[in-house]
């Protein structure tokens, strides 16, 4: 049996703009569960600060800010995360547009299903 806690975390955030941000993090290492949890929680807050901008730069800025927040969290709580981390998959739904981003060893697959449609459209990052 694996002695480590579950190292997967996710969040779903709907903003006042009606944008929806889906975040899935897969932690690695002895404190991967803390890293994944902190990133899944801080990334939406960071994105919200930059969301008025174009979505791609806003996500890049949000990833950077979440990384800085994670480092500050670890330092403030005296947690050595040097052997821990997480991969992160993000889907942003803005109106009828879907933007997929990921960092680390992960892939993202988004599916759109309609009650009237007879097919499922799968979208993945190139």
Secondary structure, DSSP 4 states (H G I P E B T S, - for coil): ---SPP-EEEEEEE-TTS-EEEEEEEEESTTHHHHHHHHHHHHHHHHHHHTTS-HHHHHHHHHHHHHHHHHHHHHHTT---TT-EEEEEEEEEETTEEEEEEESS---EEEE--SS-SS-EEEE--
